Amino acid sequence: MRGESRHLIDYVASEVLGPLTARQRDFVVRASVLDQLCAPLCDRVLGIDDSALLLEGLEWVDPFITRLDEAGVWYRWHPIVRDVLRREHDYSGADQRAAVLKAAAEWYLLEGDIEQAVRHLISAGDTESAVRLLLRHETDFLDAGNIETFLTLAEAVGAQGIENEPELGLSMAWAAFVCGR
């Protein structure tokens, strides 16, 4: 956690999370594995149907959640609050982190955001699926002029992903050549 200070952790836990209702607290702890949030994403990955109301309520209650757009569709946690929430998520015995991240990857894939889908699969530790997705959409990255993004995501998969799927190594070499690396 940024700033391992026990006082900071205690402050955030009591002053920021303390006033939340049990429903809000459950929501923020479970959703803490997501870096950015929107109601449809949260509904899908958490299996609920009231994320829009919860996010709207949190915006007024919690100064540590920030709107990312004028429409109030996307939100982001303050990094310190996110770290405290993730710590609480881990302590609660909820080992659903990977499941939530994989569900988020599926949601992003359905929305056509391959980059975020791959990022969430990598965060979930599912490098095999991330590699398959990267290779399946390699030309999409090229066509969109995002070959640098492709290369960055492929590098994030790590050596194990390349070792298990040599085709990714070839694609990375080609991408590096195109990017002038």
Salt bridges, closest charged atoms under 4 A:
GLU4 OE2 - ARG87 NH2 3.22
ASP10 OD1 - ARG6 NH2 3.00
ASP26 OD2 - ARG30 NH1 3.48
ASP35 OD1 - ARG82 NH1 3.97
ASP35 OD1 - ARG86 NH2 2.64
ASP50 OD1 - ARG23 NH2 2.59
GLU59 OE2 - ARG67 NE 2.72
ASP83 OD2 - ARG2 NH1 2.81
ASP83 OD1 - ARG82 NH2 3.82
GLU88 OE1 - ARG25 NH2 2.82
ASP90 OD1 - HIS89 ND1 3.88
GLU106 OE1 - ARG44 NH2 3.65
GLU115 OE2 - ARG119 NH2 2.83
ASP126 OD2 - LYS102 NZ 3.90
GLU128 OE2 - ARG132 NH1 2.96
ASP140 OD2 - HIS137 ND1 2.58
GLU148 OE2 - ARG181 NH2 2.28
GLU155 OE2 - ARG181 NH1 2.57
